[in-house]
Amino acid sequence: MKIKLLLASLLISGISFSQVSESTGIYFAKEFSKDQALYKAKEYVMKNVIGIKEKLIRFDIDPLAAASSGELTSLVYSCEEKNLSGLILGFYGSRWNDAGAVYQAYAFKNLPKNNALEILSKLDKYIDDESKYLSADSDNNNMFFQYEDMTFLIYRDGSVKIRVFWNDFDSEWESTAFGKTKRRFERKIKD
């Protein structure tokens, strides 16, 4: 009887602590994919980038690339009526709430067109200019810089890796996904 009571108590306390709601402004996600990012980013762009109005407003949004780590997805958006375009970075990762329950969270960072071009160009230049340094001692030679509220750590571990630190997220952006993002973004904004 005591064992059943103990098990029931543990089960009830576990359920109650894992169901604590968060109101931190961070969205919740169960999977890390371009499709899921696209679905959630539409709402983000509509509410936080363009702003909801009473009239009909058209905008385009397209996922560019997802990091193989699943921690970072890039999307391009444009709204001709508002003369807006830019890059959205979708960050994904595990978080813990005050009760200690682990959940998957995501958040979006908007980079207007000029900022996006600047950061993509800066990353590309640093990687090219410092390729000898990075290759000289793989995974031990590192470099970093800050751009607005994001910090970028660049290193080589087989291939070039970029870790992006933002809003308590630590997301890995490997060179393949970064390259696809840069090429596709530049092509999309020229159309």
C-alpha positions as CSV (number, residue, x, y, z in Angstrom):
1,M,0.0,0.0,0.0
2,K,2.8,2.4,0.9
3,I,4.6,1.6,-2.3
4,K,1.5,2.4,-4.4
5,L,1.0,5.7,-2.5
6,L,4.7,6.6,-3.1
7,L,4.5,5.8,-6.8
8,A,1.3,7.8,-7.2
9,S,2.8,10.8,-5.4
10,L,5.9,10.7,-7.6
11,L,3.8,10.4,-10.7
12,I,1.5,13.3,-9.7
13,S,4.4,15.6,-8.8
14,G,6.3,14.8,-12.0
15,I,3.3,15.6,-14.1
16,S,2.6,18.9,-12.3
17,F,6.1,20.1,-12.6
18,S,6.4,19.2,-16.2
19,Q,3.3,21.1,-17.1
20,V,4.4,24.5,-15.8
21,S,3.7,27.1,-18.5
22,E,6.2,29.7,-19.6
23,S,5.5,33.3,-20.5
24,T,9.0,34.3,-21.5
25,G,8.1,35.3,-25.1
26,I,9.9,32.2,-26.4
27,Y,7.9,29.9,-28.6
28,F,7.8,26.2,-28.1
29,A,8.7,23.6,-30.8
30,K,8.6,19.8,-31.0
31,E,10.8,19.4,-34.1
32,F,13.5,21.3,-35.9
33,S,12.7,21.5,-39.6
34,K,12.5,24.0,-42.4
35,D,8.7,23.2,-42.7
36,Q,8.1,23.9,-39.0
37,A,10.3,27.1,-39.2
38,L,8.3,28.3,-42.2
39,Y,5.0,27.7,-40.5
40,K,6.0,29.6,-37.4
41,A,8.0,32.3,-39.2
42,K,4.9,33.4,-41.2
43,E,3.2,34.5,-38.0
44,Y,6.4,36.2,-36.7
45,V,6.9,38.2,-39.9
46,M,3.2,39.1,-40.0
47,K,3.1,40.3,-36.4
48,N,6.6,41.5,-35.6
49,V,8.1,42.6,-38.9
50,I,5.3,44.0,-41.0
51,G,2.7,44.6,-38.4
52,I,-1.0,43.6,-38.6
53,K,-3.2,46.1,-40.4
54,E,-6.8,46.2,-41.3
55,K,-6.1,46.1,-45.0
56,L,-4.9,43.2,-47.1
57,I,-1.1,42.9,-47.2
58,R,0.9,40.5,-49.3
59,F,4.3,39.1,-48.4
60,D,6.7,36.3,-49.5
61,I,8.7,34.1,-47.2
62,D,10.9,31.2,-48.2
63,P,13.1,28.9,-46.1
64,L,16.7,29.0,-47.4
65,A,18.6,26.4,-45.4
66,A,18.5,24.5,-42.2
67,A,21.7,23.6,-40.3
68,S,22.2,19.8,-40.0
69,S,22.4,20.3,-36.2
70,G,18.7,21.4,-36.4
71,E,19.6,24.4,-34.3
72,L,19.4,27.2,-36.9
73,T,17.2,27.8,-39.9
74,S,17.4,30.7,-42.3
75,L,14.4,32.2,-44.2
76,V,14.1,35.2,-46.6
77,Y,11.1,37.5,-46.6
78,S,9.8,40.4,-48.6
79,C,6.8,42.7,-48.6
80,E,6.7,45.1,-51.6
81,E,3.8,47.1,-50.2
82,K,5.9,48.1,-47.1
83,N,9.2,48.0,-48.9
84,L,10.6,45.4,-46.4
85,S,12.9,42.5,-47.0
86,G,15.4,40.6,-45.0
87,L,16.7,37.5,-43.4
88,I,15.1,35.6,-40.5
89,L,17.2,33.3,-38.4
90,G,15.2,30.7,-36.5
91,F,17.0,29.5,-33.4
92,Y,16.1,26.1,-31.7
93,G,17.3,24.5,-28.6
94,S,16.5,22.9,-25.2
95,R,15.5,25.1,-22.3
96,W,14.7,24.5,-18.7
97,N,11.8,26.2,-16.8
98,D,11.9,27.3,-13.2
99,A,10.6,23.8,-12.1
100,G,13.5,22.1,-13.9
101,A,11.4,20.6,-16.8
102,V,13.2,20.5,-20.2
103,Y,11.3,21.8,-23.2
104,Q,12.3,22.7,-26.8
105,A,12.1,26.4,-27.5
106,Y,12.5,28.5,-30.6
107,A,12.8,32.2,-31.4
108,F,13.3,34.3,-34.4
109,K,15.9,37.1,-35.1
110,N,15.0,39.6,-37.9
111,L,17.9,41.0,-39.9
112,P,16.6,43.6,-42.4
113,K,18.1,43.3,-45.9
114,N,21.2,45.7,-45.4
115,N,22.0,44.1,-42.0
116,A,21.7,40.6,-43.4
117,L,24.0,41.5,-46.4
118,E,26.5,43.0,-44.0
119,I,26.7,40.1,-41.6
120,L,26.7,37.4,-44.3
121,S,29.5,39.3,-46.1
122,K,31.4,39.8,-42.9
123,L,31.3,36.1,-42.0
124,D,32.3,35.1,-45.5
125,K,35.3,37.6,-45.5
126,Y,36.5,36.5,-42.0
127,I,36.4,32.8,-43.0
128,D,38.3,33.5,-46.3
129,D,40.8,35.9,-44.8
130,E,41.6,33.6,-41.8
131,S,41.4,30.2,-43.5
132,K,45.2,29.5,-42.9
133,Y,44.8,30.3,-39.2
134,L,41.7,28.1,-38.8
135,S,43.4,25.2,-40.7
136,A,46.7,25.5,-38.9
137,D,45.3,23.9,-35.7
138,S,41.8,22.5,-36.4
139,D,39.3,22.9,-33.5
140,N,41.9,24.7,-31.4
141,N,42.2,27.9,-33.4
142,N,39.1,30.0,-32.9
143,M,38.0,33.5,-33.7
144,F,34.9,35.4,-32.7
145,F,33.2,38.8,-33.1
146,Q,30.0,40.5,-32.0
147,Y,27.4,41.9,-34.3
148,E,24.6,43.8,-32.5
149,D,23.2,41.3,-29.9
150,M,24.7,38.2,-31.6
151,T,28.1,36.7,-31.1
152,F,29.7,34.6,-33.8
153,L,32.4,32.0,-33.0
154,I,34.2,30.6,-36.0
155,Y,36.4,27.4,-35.9
156,R,37.3,24.4,-38.0
157,D,36.4,20.9,-37.1
158,G,36.6,19.0,-40.4
159,S,34.8,21.9,-42.0
160,V,34.2,25.5,-41.0
161,K,31.7,25.8,-38.2
162,I,30.0,29.0,-37.0
163,R,28.4,29.0,-33.6
164,V,25.8,31.8,-33.2
165,F,25.1,32.9,-29.6
166,W,21.9,35.0,-29.3
167,N,19.2,35.3,-26.6
168,D,20.6,32.3,-24.6
169,F,20.6,30.2,-27.7
170,D,23.9,28.5,-28.8
171,S,23.3,27.3,-32.4
172,E,25.7,25.7,-34.8
173,W,25.7,26.8,-38.4
174,E,28.0,24.6,-40.5
175,S,29.6,26.0,-43.6
176,T,27.3,24.2,-46.1
177,A,24.2,25.7,-44.6
178,F,25.8,29.1,-44.3
179,G,26.9,29.0,-47.9
180,K,23.4,28.0,-49.1
181,T,21.9,30.8,-47.0
182,K,24.2,33.4,-48.4
183,R,23.8,32.4,-52.1
184,R,20.1,31.9,-51.9
185,F,19.5,35.1,-50.0
186,E,21.5,37.2,-52.5
187,R,19.7,35.6,-55.4
188,K,16.2,36.1,-53.8
189,I,16.7,39.8,-53.0
190,K,17.9,40.5,-56.6
191,D,14.7,39.1,-58.2
